[in-house]
Amino acid sequence: MKRLAALVLTGILTIGIATGCNSGNEAKELVLDSKHTAMPDYVINSSPIVQETYLMAANYPEVLASVPCYCNCNETAGHMSNLDCFVKEMGPENNINEWDPHGIA
């Protein structure tokens, strides 16, 4: 199980690094499905890699939910998976009702 979690986390990091390595300085627009609450200012005003990670949490919640959180936020904030660091409240159809600022830390 730990091996699977490590592979999933490696995949997430690889995607994040690959998407963060673009040659231009052009800004990427965050495109969220209309079922989600809009990105909050603390995400919009953060780095592009943080923005992309929040977008990934919206688009692939099952992937982040399968990765345990290792920063001890389970003890301080009650987080059970990596998804909890980005999403505070999710609706029945995986629609994000509230974002969590923990992911920008």
C-alpha positions in Angstrom: 0.0 0.0 0.0 2.8 2.4 0.8 4.4 1.5 -2.5 1.2 2.4 -4.4 0.9 5.7 -2.5 4.5 6.5 -3.3 3.9 5.8 -7.0 0.8 8.0 -7.1 2.6 10.8 -5.3 5.5 10.5 -7.7 3.1 10.8 -10.6 1.4 13.8 -9.1 4.8 15.5 -8.6 5.9 14.6 -12.1 2.8 16.1 -13.6 3.2 19.2 -11.4 6.9 19.7 -12.4 6.2 19.0 -16.1 3.4 21.5 -16.3 5.4 24.0 -14.3 8.3 23.9 -16.9 7.1 26.0 -19.7 9.5 28.1 -21.8 7.4 31.2 -22.0 6.2 33.7 -19.4 2.6 33.6 -20.6 0.0 33.2 -17.8 -2.2 30.1 -18.0 -5.9 30.6 -17.4 -7.4 28.3 -14.8 -10.3 26.5 -16.3 -12.7 25.0 -13.8 -15.8 23.0 -14.5 -18.8 25.2 -13.7 -19.9 22.8 -11.0 -17.0 23.9 -8.8 -16.8 27.0 -6.6 -14.4 29.6 -8.1 -10.8 29.6 -7.1 -10.3 31.9 -4.1 -7.9 34.9 -4.2 -5.2 33.0 -2.2 -5.0 30.5 -5.1 -5.2 33.1 -7.9 -2.5 35.2 -6.3 -0.1 32.2 -5.7 2.5 30.7 -8.0 1.4 28.9 -11.2 2.4 25.5 -9.9 0.1 26.0 -6.8 -2.7 27.1 -9.1 -2.2 24.0 -11.3 -2.2 21.7 -8.3 -5.5 23.1 -7.1 -6.9 22.7 -10.6 -5.6 19.1 -10.5 -7.4 18.6 -7.2 -10.6 19.7 -8.9 -10.1 17.5 -11.9 -8.7 14.4 -10.3 -9.9 14.2 -6.7 -9.7 10.4 -6.6 -5.9 10.6 -7.2 -5.2 13.1 -4.5 -7.6 11.2 -2.1 -5.5 8.1 -2.6 -2.3 9.8 -1.4 -1.9 10.0 2.4 -0.7 13.3 3.8 2.7 13.1 5.5 2.9 16.7 7.0 1.0 15.8 10.2 -1.9 17.9 9.1 -4.1 14.9 10.0 -3.3 15.7 13.6 -3.6 19.5 13.4 -6.4 19.9 10.8 -8.0 16.4 10.6 -6.8 15.8 7.1 -7.1 12.2 6.0 -5.5 12.5 2.5 -3.7 14.9 0.2 -7.0 16.0 -1.2 -8.0 17.5 2.2 -5.1 19.9 1.9 -6.8 21.5 -1.1 -10.5 20.9 -0.8 -12.4 21.6 2.4 -15.9 20.5 1.3 -16.9 18.4 -1.7 -20.4 17.8 -2.9 -22.0 14.5 -3.9 -20.9 14.7 -7.6 -17.3 15.7 -6.7 -18.2 19.3 -7.0 -16.0 21.5 -4.9 -18.1 23.6 -2.5 -15.2 25.1 -0.5 -11.4 25.2 -1.0 -8.8 24.7 1.7 -5.9 27.2 2.0 -3.6 24.5 3.5 -2.3 23.7 0.0 -0.6 27.0 -0.5 1.6 26.6 2.6 
